Amino acid sequence: LRQTRHSAPMEWSREQGAMVSGGGRIERLYDAPRFPWQEEELPHFHKVRGSTHADFGKWKKERRTHEIVVGAWFRPLFLGGWIHSDATTESVYNLQTPSLFIDLRIPNLQVNERWKSVQGMSELSDDDLRLLARRHCFAGYSLLNEGPWTSQNPPVCTRHHSIDWNFVGKMRPRPNKWRIEMREDGKVWKEWGYAKDEFDQHIYLERWELLPEGKGRYLAIRRDERYGRDAILIVCGNHFNFVMDRPTKMPFDPERQSHASLQDLVDKLVQEGNREEAMKYLSLEGCHGRVSGANAWVVDNALHPWKIGKRLLSPDEVMVKYGENKVMWKGEQWHIVEDSFGPYGLLNLFAGTLVDRRSAL
């Protein structure tokens, strides 16, 4: 893996924020009268209200879904303000179904190789914990505007986050909203930041390309909310992304909500000598791998590099109850949100899991 070449590794998150904000101009440019927005469009609006299960379910029932960017994507270019990054800077895995998504972004640092050999976070130094905070993963629902799409009404996506590595209680001040420009072959698309500057230029650009074997059947399952700690698993083609949130109460600690980012909070906790609290905030899990071949369901990249090389799931842990629209994983109930595999396709996907014969397929 190549060292980040644009600046010191500790600057990665700051630079990513600078790019997506168009060089820090988003709050000035993204506002009425040119680009008005509603509070319910904010990425964390539904998360802070604890309503993502209900709201996402409502949108799904209303068929507010679309397949325009369904697939597994990587990002060869990110540009905003006077900064850019590319696939040598970070490894990005953006898996999107017609509704749910998981977006995993890991800077390509030499230290990732050293971290693979540790047994867990407790073996990391204080500086390691601070550097570990400089990566990103978020998941939720991609809500598109209504068609028909034309040059006057192009496809525009607003993402609502139910899980977010960088969120510790202070809401992002503007929507995560962007225009989609898809190439004719469907293998490349551009994400144009919704707001524009005084010269009618979009404040940022992300170019997305299809990963090898990134198209095909898809699946999204979500852990039942009774368990408290939210989690989502997505499969697109031959790729999976998995994310599990921190313990449910953590992002809403009133003492921590003054911090705009996870990086600021972890820096402060480490400086105070409060490693245990810092590690709790770094406990959000996110990983990527493939679902077929010799390394099926083996993690090949992760927020926590010591998870690389380990299996996410085994066939004997999973039971498909297709007639009940759910999957049992390690004895816990997961709801099937999206599926194009069908009942027997899911059995093959999970590598020969048992079928509960009491449920009709």
C-alpha atoms as one frame of an Amber mdcrd trajectory, in Angstrom:
protein
   0.000   0.000   0.000   1.238   3.464  -0.835   1.685   6.251   1.674  -0.733
   9.138   1.336   1.140  11.457  -0.984  -0.696  14.732  -0.551   0.113  15.510
   3.094   0.775  14.013   6.500  -1.495  11.061   7.376  -3.050  13.004  10.264
  -4.445  15.467   7.725  -6.469  12.921   5.738  -9.863  13.560   7.379  -9.379
  17.324   7.349  -8.586  17.266   3.638 -11.562  15.035   2.856 -13.791  17.532
   4.664 -12.201  20.439   2.823 -12.912  18.789  -0.526 -16.551  17.884   0.127
 -17.188  21.421   1.405 -15.643  23.021  -1.670 -12.786  24.463   0.329 -14.919
  25.355   3.349 -17.550  27.272   1.367 -20.513  24.920   1.659 -22.456  26.759
   4.366 -22.197  30.022   2.467 -23.034  28.586  -0.959 -25.522  25.884   0.011
 -28.375  28.082   1.193 -31.428  29.988   0.022 -32.325  31.428  -2.351 -30.193
  29.457  -4.869 -29.936  26.170  -2.985 -32.550  25.980  -0.226 -32.658  22.940
   2.041 -34.906  21.399   4.678 -33.817  20.207   8.125 -35.167  16.719   7.430
 -32.689  16.460   4.524 -29.696  16.592   6.891 -27.727  13.328   6.997 -28.266
  12.724  10.721 -31.783  14.130  11.115 -33.424  10.701  11.380 -30.528   9.137
  13.290 -30.664  11.588  16.179 -34.408  10.960  16.447 -33.927   7.205  16.516
 -36.332   6.836  13.585 -34.184   5.362  10.803 -35.816   1.922  10.936 -39.318
   3.415  10.668 -38.453   6.117   8.121 -36.369   3.864   5.865 -39.103   1.242
   5.981 -41.706   3.836   5.006 -39.662   5.006   2.006 -39.148   1.430   0.910
 -42.890   0.683   1.079 -43.543   3.820  -0.948 -41.113   2.421  -3.551 -38.807
   5.384  -3.239 -35.969   3.313  -4.662 -33.988   3.259  -7.893 -31.304   1.155
  -9.568 -29.381   3.920 -11.358 -26.199   3.503  -9.242 -26.716  -0.024  -7.900
 -23.393  -1.833  -7.753 -19.964  -1.927  -6.099 -17.879   1.149  -6.920 -14.425
   2.543  -6.266 -13.350   6.183  -6.469 -10.435   7.102  -8.771 -10.878  10.854
  -8.227 -12.156  13.216  -5.527 -11.774  16.949  -6.144 -12.919  19.996  -4.204
 -11.453  23.387  -3.422  -7.741  23.220  -4.241  -7.224  19.601  -3.150  -7.690
  16.244  -4.846  -7.196  12.600  -3.905  -7.371   9.366  -5.866  -7.151   5.583
  -5.592  -3.499   5.790  -4.528  -4.512   7.972  -1.595  -7.341   5.840  -0.210
  -9.171   2.598  -0.906 -12.895   3.229  -1.279 -15.681   0.641  -1.507 -19.098
   2.179  -2.134 -21.805  -0.507  -2.301 -25.285   0.693  -3.250 -28.572  -1.217
  -3.530 -31.818   0.434  -4.694 -32.170   1.814  -1.166 -29.447   1.001   1.384
 -25.739   1.769   0.951 -22.434   1.287   2.781 -19.536   3.594   1.899 -16.116
   2.527   3.266 -13.049   4.774   2.889  -9.614   3.752   4.174  -6.413   5.781
   3.634  -3.577   3.742   2.138  -1.039   4.019   4.947   2.095   1.980   5.572
   1.030   1.615   9.205  -1.959  -0.490   8.109   0.486  -3.372   7.523   1.784
  -3.151  11.105  -1.724  -2.933  12.508  -2.656  -6.218  10.795  -0.441  -8.090
  13.257  -1.951  -6.745  16.485  -4.631  -8.603  18.416  -6.811  -5.571  19.019
  -7.064  -1.864  19.643  -5.582  -2.051  23.151  -2.152  -2.789  21.600  -2.105
   0.512  19.691  -0.156   3.519  20.955  -1.808   6.857  21.695  -0.664   8.217
  18.332  -1.958   5.061  16.650  -5.413   5.635  18.145  -5.415   9.190  16.833
  -4.365   8.025  13.380  -6.947   5.219  13.412  -9.635   7.886  13.775  -8.552
   9.288  10.380 -10.653   6.996   8.148 -14.338   6.816   7.360 -17.357   4.567
   6.974 -21.037   5.464   6.816 -24.243   3.721   5.819 -27.924   4.419   5.374
 -30.520   5.174   2.712 -29.996   6.860  -0.672 -33.167   8.780  -1.502 -33.531
  10.017  -5.085 -35.800  12.692  -6.510 -38.802  11.666  -8.552 -38.548  11.255
 -12.314 -38.879  11.423 -15.170 -35.302  12.685 -15.237 -34.417  15.324 -17.804
 -31.791  18.010 -18.226 -34.088  20.243 -16.177 -34.758  17.525 -13.586 -31.578
  15.405 -13.382 -31.230  12.519 -10.903 -30.319  13.928  -7.496 -29.540  11.785
  -4.449 -29.822  12.708  -0.773 -28.140  10.284   1.592 -29.495   9.701   5.103
 -26.986   8.176   7.530 -28.009   5.576  10.093 -24.399   4.603  10.918 -21.505
   7.085  10.682 -17.898   6.735  11.855 -17.442  10.501  11.959 -20.668  11.363
  13.801 -20.406  11.841  17.577 -23.536  13.927  18.158 -23.129  17.201  16.260
 -25.148  17.109  13.051 -23.585  17.891   9.698 -24.826  21.402   8.768 -25.887
  20.703   5.171 -27.451  17.745   3.328 -25.307  15.020   1.756 -26.878  15.762
  -1.611 -25.489  15.424  -5.119 -26.340  15.126  -8.798 -25.691  11.895 -10.700
 -24.177  11.975 -14.173 -24.031   8.399 -15.532 -21.958   7.363 -18.525 -23.930
   5.576 -21.236 -22.423   2.156 -20.484 -23.390   2.394 -16.784 -19.840   1.625
 -15.608 -18.729   5.137 -14.643 -20.578   8.039 -13.041 -19.852  11.424 -11.575
 -21.121  12.713  -8.258 -21.491  16.479  -8.524 -21.974  18.393  -5.267 -25.492
  19.858  -5.281 -24.492  23.438  -4.453 -22.626  25.608  -6.970 -20.380  28.617
  -6.602 -20.698  32.108  -8.068 -19.438  30.825 -11.436 -22.030  28.036 -11.535
 -19.410  25.367 -10.813 -20.236  22.432  -8.522 -18.356  22.717  -5.237 -16.919
  19.192  -5.473 -16.664  16.188  -7.800 -16.312  12.470  -7.120 -15.763  10.087
 -10.039 -16.952   6.520  -9.462 -16.041   3.418 -11.468 -17.412  -0.093 -11.250
 -15.245  -2.540  -9.343 -14.419  -5.799 -11.173 -17.445  -8.079 -10.699 -19.242
  -5.109  -9.163 -22.511  -5.645 -11.019 -24.927  -8.521 -10.583 -27.357  -9.630
  -7.953 -27.640  -7.656  -4.738 -28.705  -8.091  -1.129 -29.141  -5.758   1.849
 -29.983  -7.025   5.326 -30.263  -4.990   8.517 -30.029  -6.144  12.119 -33.311
  -5.984  14.024 -33.519  -2.851  16.136 -34.262  -4.817  19.317 -30.532  -5.484
  19.662 -29.727  -1.770  19.953 -26.452  -1.762  18.026 -27.332  -1.088  14.378
 -25.658  -3.122  11.612 -26.038  -3.600   7.843 -24.645  -6.141   5.389 -24.715
  -5.419   1.647 -23.743  -7.635  -1.284 -23.368  -6.326  -4.851 -22.020  -8.703
  -7.472 -19.024 -10.442  -5.914 -18.483  -7.827  -3.181 -19.716  -7.380   0.365
 -19.553  -4.446   2.745 -20.421  -4.828   6.416 -20.853  -2.140   9.065 -21.805
  -2.249  12.751 -22.357   0.907  14.783 -20.929   1.797  18.160 -23.063   0.827
  21.161 -26.347   2.626  20.668 -26.085   5.376  23.312 -22.561   6.528  22.574
 -23.015   9.099  19.790 -25.561  10.984  21.901 -23.489  11.665  25.016 -24.268
  15.344  25.831 -20.691  15.851  27.042 -19.335  14.922  23.615 -21.732  16.703
  21.266 -19.656  19.870  21.111 -17.087  18.003  19.025 -17.664  18.341  15.303
 -15.849  15.124  14.420 -14.593  11.824  15.737 -11.030  13.003  15.097 -11.405
  16.030  17.393 -12.977  13.904  20.117 -10.403  11.095  19.999  -7.559  13.650
  20.031  -9.024  15.213  23.169  -9.651  11.881  24.920  -6.139  10.643  24.190
  -4.649  13.921  25.405  -6.608  13.511  28.665  -5.309   9.957  29.045  -8.780
   8.495  28.566  -7.797   5.662  26.198 -10.708   3.427  27.159 -13.267   6.028
  26.121 -11.369   6.745  22.906 -11.404   3.036  22.017 -15.153   2.861  22.588
 -15.667   5.630  20.050 -13.369   3.790  17.644 -15.350   0.556  18.048 -17.530
   1.073  14.949 -16.768  -1.820  12.569 -16.586  -1.667   8.772 -15.074  -4.075
   6.271 -15.062  -5.289   2.658 -14.504  -8.638   0.971 -15.817 -11.002  -1.709
 -18.598 -13.563  -1.559 -17.281 -16.284  -3.873 -14.037 -18.090  -4.619 -11.357
 -19.369  -2.283 -11.655 -16.291  -0.037 -15.446 -16.106   0.114 -16.605 -14.040
   3.097 -12.998 -13.293   4.105 -12.284  -9.644   4.990  -9.726  -8.057   2.638
  -9.882  -4.469   3.970 -11.265  -2.997   7.166 -11.448   0.020   9.452  -9.668
  -2.222  11.966  -6.812  -3.805   9.964  -6.401  -6.687  12.434  -9.729  -8.003
  11.084  -8.192  -8.524   7.612  -7.902 -12.199   6.704 -10.680 -13.251   9.080
 -14.058 -14.608   7.994 -17.067 -12.345   8.389 -19.462 -15.284   8.507 -19.570
 -19.066   8.211 -22.375 -21.172   6.676 -23.277 -22.794  10.005 -23.961 -19.343
  11.510 -26.662 -18.370   9.002 -30.230 -19.588   8.450 -32.381 -18.152   5.653
 -36.081 -17.751   6.473 -37.147 -16.360   3.143 -40.882 -16.731   3.701 -40.542
 -14.496   6.755 -38.293 -12.026   4.909 -35.443 -12.481   7.336 -32.094 -14.119
   7.946 -30.948 -15.535  11.268 -27.236 -14.824  11.802 -25.575 -16.082  14.981
 -29.048 -16.480  16.440 -30.046 -12.879  15.769 -32.755 -11.663  13.397 -31.786
  -9.636  10.328 -34.414  -8.169   8.015 -34.086  -8.554   4.265 -34.386  -5.001
   2.911 -33.292  -5.650  -0.679 -32.819  -8.936  -2.517 -32.448  -9.999  -6.133
 -30.979 -13.445  -5.374 -34.216 -15.230  -4.550 -34.498 -17.963  -1.905 -32.173
 -20.537  -3.425 -29.744 -17.884  -4.569 -29.391 -16.759  -0.951 -28.670 -20.309
   0.135 -25.858 -20.469  -2.399 -24.665 -17.005  -1.399 -24.251 -18.070   2.203
 -22.454 -21.220   1.008 -25.005 -23.944   1.700 -26.807 -22.715   4.798 -29.660
 -24.711   6.235 -33.237 -23.794   5.357 -35.791 -23.580   8.133 -38.374 -25.960
   6.715 -41.050 -24.417   8.874 -40.871 -21.322   6.661 -42.228 -21.375   3.142
 -39.597 -20.409   0.585
